[in-house]
């Protein structure tokens, strides 16, 4: 019986090592969870920018005005969402503005934001592209040029 107690007392230091490993793993998991939440927030902001850009473009009278309006609205939405983009690109497909009035058409806005990973989780280097596309119907009977 005394041998068993002596063995247990001799192995007490293993608990400290297990605690350090467990706490380190927990911190790593929390960091990954935080990174996932921040990426989700960035994706949500880019989704909102694409929706707003497509809606704004659909109100224009021609393709050139649609592209300009969409770009301005996307940039404003990204700024409102307080998202930092290393590079922000807004591509607008306004080719259906060439259709005659009375026909259905849509305009599409594709927004891509290269988010610095350091903004998502301090200490990380590089960027992560976040992108979204949204289509909005063009007014069938609106003035088209």
Beta strands, then each sheet from edge to edge (+ up, - down):
strand 1: 87-93
strand 2: 106-116
strand 3: 127-137
sheet 1: 1+ 2- 3+
end
